[in-house]
Structures are given as structure tokens and as C-alpha cells.
Amino acid sequence: MEQGTSTTRIALKWGFISGLISSVLTVVNYVFDLYRNSLFSTLGFGLLVVFTIFIYVLAMKDFRLNNKDLMSYGQGIGIGVLISVIYSIISGGFNYIYLTLIDPASAKKMTEFQHDKMIESGRTEEQYEMFMNSAIGKMMTSLSVQFVFQLFFWTFLGLILSLVIAAILKKEKSFFE
């Protein structure tokens, strides 16, 4: 029996592509301080979800193209979740490296931005300091915790999106073939 392309190979390919694109967008976000604009932040997240859906569709179609136009529901889910894990590791790892080694000043600018937002919302300096010194404040500013959170968030979102996209794009062998 002739074997087609594996789900792992497809997921590695598309996870790597999406991770690289996300890394480039991360640099643009930090260089141009786009995170400071709530409209850009909201639009950016929405576009990232649309981009993720687009990548999943391309990956699943790529799999079907290389496997006699067949893909089971489980294979589609596996492709999507594995893409999410690979994407999260690459983009989260790049974000960590960027903020610790390449441009640590960006991390400081983001912390200052959060400070300004809290003060604008009516919090006092004492409340800000108390929050930053709390366990939750320290966790939220820890790049390691952000990396782990990103891994879990995108893997979960990838699972949800994969459940829907795989249901639409699946094509299994006919019972009579």
C-alpha cells in the first residue's frame, strides 16, 4: 500500500511557517509599539485568529492533496493541535529571546505602559506597587510564565478550531471502497 504524507510532517511544516510569520509580526509589534494602541491590539488578535484558521485550512488541504484527497476527522484534529504546539513553541520562544536578549528595553517599555494604564484607570501608585509585588503581579510579568501560558492558550484554541475545521474538511474512504 502506498503511503502519503504523515500528519506530523504536515503539522511541522505549517507550524514552522506560522511560527516564523508570528515572530516577524512580534518584532513589528515591539518596534512600532503597536501594543500601546488598544485598537491595534484587538485587531491584531482578531487577525491572528483568522491567520490561524487560514493556516489550518491550508495544512489540512495540503494533507489531503498528498493523501489521495483523504483525511479523517482525527487526522485533521491532530494536524491542528500539533501546529498549535509548534507555533506556540516557536513564537513564544522567539518572544522570550527577543525580550531577554535582543531588546530587553521593550519589556521595560511594556511594563511602563501597563503602569500608565493602571494609573489612568484610577489606581494609585501604592496599588500599582502592591500589585506588582504580589504573586500574581510577578507571575504576569514573568516571561517564563507568559511562554507557558501562550503554549496552553494556543494549544487549547487550536483544539477548538481544529474540531470545527477538521469536521468541515474531513473526507474519508467510502465504506464500499
Sequence and secondary structure as in RCSB ss.txt:
>XXXX:A:sequence
MEQGTSTTRIALKWGFISGLISSVLTVVNYVFDLYRNSLFSTLGFGLLVVFTIFIYVLAMKDFRLNNKDLMSYGQ
GIGIGVLISVIYSIISGGFNYIYLTLIDPASAKKMTEFQHDKMIESGRTEEQYEMFMNSAIGKMMTSLSVQFVFQ
LFFWTFLGLILSLVIAAILKKEKSFFE
>XXXX:A:secstr
      HHHHHHHHHHHHHHHHHHHHHHHHHTTGGG HHHHHHHHHHHHHHHHHHHHHHHHHHHHTTTT B HHH
HHHHHHHHHHHHHHHHHHHHHHIIIII HHHHHHHHHHHHHHHHHTT  HHHHHHHHHSHHHHHHH HHHHHHHH
HHHHHHHHHHHHHHHHHHH B   TT 
